[in-house]
Amino acid sequence: MPFVNVLITDEGATDQQKAGIISEITRTLQSVLGKDRATTHVVIQEVPVAAWGVGGLPTLEYRAGKQAARVKMRG
């Protein structure tokens, strides 16, 4: 009985998008590991973006830095 916990930031994933995530993860576990779809559990948790960090920075600061680097590379 697989249990998959997916953490995403709370930036507006729709119910339809979440259903797609659940479906694809379930399908992958069935096709790769032979797991029974009926006993596969997928939970999606939405975390406030302010409570998530990447590379030692709050997510929004990290993204701003990456965006600035892209602009610098183009210019």
C-alpha positions as CSV (number, residue, x, y, z in Angstrom):
1,M,0.0,0.0,0.0
2,P,2.0,3.0,-1.2
3,F,1.6,6.4,0.4
4,V,2.9,9.4,-1.5
5,N,3.0,12.8,0.1
6,V,3.3,15.7,-2.3
7,L,4.2,19.2,-1.0
8,I,3.6,22.2,-3.3
9,T,3.5,25.9,-2.6
10,D,0.0,27.4,-2.2
11,E,0.1,29.4,-5.4
12,G,-3.2,28.4,-7.0
13,A,-3.0,24.8,-8.2
14,T,-6.5,24.0,-9.4
15,D,-8.5,20.9,-8.3
16,Q,-8.1,19.7,-11.9
17,Q,-4.3,20.0,-11.7
18,K,-4.2,18.2,-8.4
19,A,-6.3,15.4,-9.8
20,G,-3.8,15.1,-12.6
21,I,-0.9,14.9,-10.2
22,I,-2.8,12.2,-8.2
23,S,-3.6,10.2,-11.4
24,E,-0.1,10.4,-12.8
25,I,1.6,9.4,-9.6
26,T,-0.8,6.5,-9.2
27,R,-0.2,5.4,-12.8
28,T,3.5,5.6,-12.4
29,L,3.5,3.4,-9.3
30,Q,1.3,0.9,-11.1
31,S,3.4,0.8,-14.2
32,V,6.9,0.9,-12.6
33,L,6.3,-1.1,-9.4
34,G,3.2,-3.0,-10.2
35,K,1.3,-1.4,-7.3
36,D,-2.5,-1.7,-7.0
37,R,-4.2,1.5,-7.9
38,A,-7.0,0.8,-5.4
39,T,-4.5,0.8,-2.5
40,T,-2.3,3.7,-3.6
41,H,-2.7,6.8,-1.5
42,V,-1.6,10.3,-2.7
43,V,-1.9,13.3,-0.5
44,I,-1.2,16.8,-1.7
45,Q,-0.3,19.4,0.9
46,E,-0.1,23.1,0.1
47,V,2.5,25.0,2.0
48,P,2.4,28.8,2.2
49,V,5.1,30.1,-0.2
50,A,6.5,32.2,2.7
51,A,7.2,29.0,4.6
52,W,9.2,27.4,1.8
53,G,12.9,28.0,1.1
54,V,15.3,27.0,-1.6
55,G,19.1,27.3,-1.6
56,G,19.1,28.9,1.8
57,L,16.6,31.6,0.8
58,P,12.9,32.2,1.1
59,T,11.4,30.9,-2.2
60,L,10.3,34.4,-3.4
61,E,13.9,35.7,-2.9
62,Y,15.3,32.7,-4.6
63,R,13.0,33.1,-7.6
64,A,13.8,36.9,-7.8
65,G,17.5,36.1,-7.9
66,K,17.1,33.5,-10.7
67,Q,15.0,35.9,-12.7
68,A,17.6,38.7,-12.3
69,A,20.3,36.2,-13.4
70,R,18.3,35.3,-16.6
71,V,17.8,39.0,-17.4
72,K,21.5,39.7,-16.9
73,M,22.4,36.8,-19.2
74,R,20.2,38.1,-22.0
75,G,21.4,41.7,-21.7
